[in-house]
Amino acid sequence: MKLDLIIFTAALTLSVLSCRNQDKTTPESQLPPGYQDFADFYERFHQDSAYQMEHIIFPLEGLPQQADSALIAEGTFRWQKEGWRMQRGFDLASSSFEQQLIPVSEDLILEKITHKAGDLGMQRRFARLGEDWYLIYYADLNRMKEKKGINIEGGF
């Protein structure tokens, strides 16, 4: 049973992060005016692996896929540069996921990607540091708190 769940969530993660962005829903359409620099960053971040690696603050705070309560309680998990998987955009229109880009401030954007059934989700946070945007937090695909899963909010 647990192996089936791991295989299922791994397949979902791969389908979400491996597909190319076909521009059905763009960052520009979800953000208030004035975030064109973020939209440009977001597009390049998902297309250029070298650019992506340069715009991640490692070790990166977050949660791995299928995080358990002990790991969450420790609060010490960090993504490392070694073994990082390139994250790509995806076509929301043809997936079973929904995306929200939420400007917390003019220098911090929260991205939530949730399964339409509401039981799985991932989260990323991007911050403008100086002149550039960076990925500063990544919670991989996990069961959501509402369905007796974990809280991937990480303080938000």
C-alpha positions in Angstrom: 0.0 0.0 0.0 2.7 2.5 1.0 4.8 1.5 -2.1 1.7 2.2 -4.3 1.4 5.7 -2.7 5.0 6.4 -3.3 4.8 5.4 -6.9 1.7 7.4 -7.4 3.1 10.6 -5.9 6.4 10.2 -7.7 4.5 9.9 -11.0 2.4 13.0 -10.2 5.6 15.0 -9.3 7.2 14.0 -12.5 4.2 14.8 -14.6 3.9 18.2 -12.9 7.5 19.3 -13.0 8.7 17.6 -16.2 6.2 18.9 -18.7 7.1 22.0 -20.7 5.2 25.2 -20.1 2.8 25.8 -23.0 1.8 29.2 -21.7 -1.9 28.5 -21.0 -1.7 30.2 -17.7 1.1 32.7 -17.3 2.5 34.4 -14.2 1.5 37.7 -15.7 -2.2 36.6 -15.7 -2.1 35.7 -12.0 -0.1 38.7 -10.6 -1.1 42.3 -10.2 0.6 44.8 -12.6 4.2 45.6 -11.7 5.5 42.0 -11.6 6.8 41.7 -15.1 10.4 41.2 -13.8 9.1 38.2 -11.8 7.2 36.8 -14.8 10.4 37.1 -16.9 12.4 35.4 -14.1 9.8 32.6 -13.7 9.9 31.7 -17.4 13.7 31.7 -17.6 13.9 29.8 -14.3 12.0 26.9 -15.8 13.8 26.8 -19.2 17.5 27.4 -18.3 19.1 24.9 -15.9 22.2 27.0 -15.3 20.1 30.0 -14.6 17.9 27.9 -12.2 20.9 26.7 -10.2 22.2 30.3 -9.9 18.9 31.4 -8.6 18.4 29.0 -5.8 19.7 29.7 -2.3 21.3 26.4 -1.2 21.0 24.7 1.1 17.3 25.3 0.4 14.7 25.1 3.1 11.7 23.0 2.5 10.3 19.5 2.6 10.9 16.4 0.6 8.2 14.4 -1.1 6.3 12.2 1.4 7.7 14.0 4.4 6.9 12.3 7.7 6.0 14.0 11.0 9.4 13.3 12.6 11.3 15.0 9.8 8.9 18.0 9.9 9.3 18.2 13.7 13.1 18.3 13.4 12.9 21.3 11.0 16.3 20.6 9.7 15.7 19.3 6.2 17.5 21.2 3.4 17.7 20.6 -0.3 21.3 20.4 -1.5 22.8 21.5 -4.7 24.0 18.0 -5.4 21.2 15.9 -6.7 18.8 18.9 -7.4 16.2 18.0 -10.1 15.6 20.7 -12.7 12.2 22.1 -12.2 10.2 22.8 -15.4 7.0 24.6 -16.0 3.9 22.7 -17.0 0.6 23.2 -18.9 -2.0 23.8 -16.2 -4.8 23.4 -18.7 -4.1 19.8 -19.4 -3.1 18.8 -15.9 -5.1 18.0 -12.8 -3.3 20.6 -10.8 -4.1 24.3 -10.1 -1.5 27.0 -9.5 -1.8 30.1 -7.3 0.9 32.9 -7.3 0.4 35.0 -4.2 2.4 38.2 -3.8 3.1 38.4 0.0 5.0 41.6 -0.6 6.7 43.3 -3.6 9.8 41.2 -2.9 8.1 37.8 -1.9 5.9 35.6 -4.0 4.3 32.4 -2.7 3.4 29.7 -5.3 1.0 26.9 -4.4 0.4 24.0 -6.7 -2.5 21.8 -5.6 -4.2 18.8 -7.0 -7.8 19.7 -8.0 -9.1 17.0 -5.6 -7.3 19.0 -2.9 -5.4 16.2 -1.3 -1.9 16.8 -2.7 0.1 19.9 -3.0 3.5 21.5 -3.2 4.7 25.0 -2.5 7.6 27.3 -3.5 8.6 30.7 -2.3 10.5 33.2 -4.4 12.2 36.3 -3.1 13.7 39.3 -4.7 17.2 39.7 -3.2 18.9 42.8 -4.6 18.0 43.0 -8.3 17.3 39.3 -8.9 14.6 36.8 -7.9 15.6 33.5 -6.1 13.9 30.3 -5.0 14.1 30.3 -1.2 11.8 27.5 -0.2 10.5 24.3 -1.8 8.0 21.8 -0.3 7.8 18.9 -2.7 4.5 17.0 -3.3 2.9 15.9 -0.1 -0.6 15.2 1.2 -2.3 18.4 2.4 -3.2 19.1 6.0 -6.9 19.3 5.3 -6.9 15.6 4.4 -4.9 14.5 7.4 -1.7 15.1 5.6 1.1 17.5 6.6 1.2 21.3 6.7 3.5 22.4 3.9 2.9 26.1 4.7 6.2 26.4 6.5 5.2 29.3 8.7 2.8 30.9 6.2 
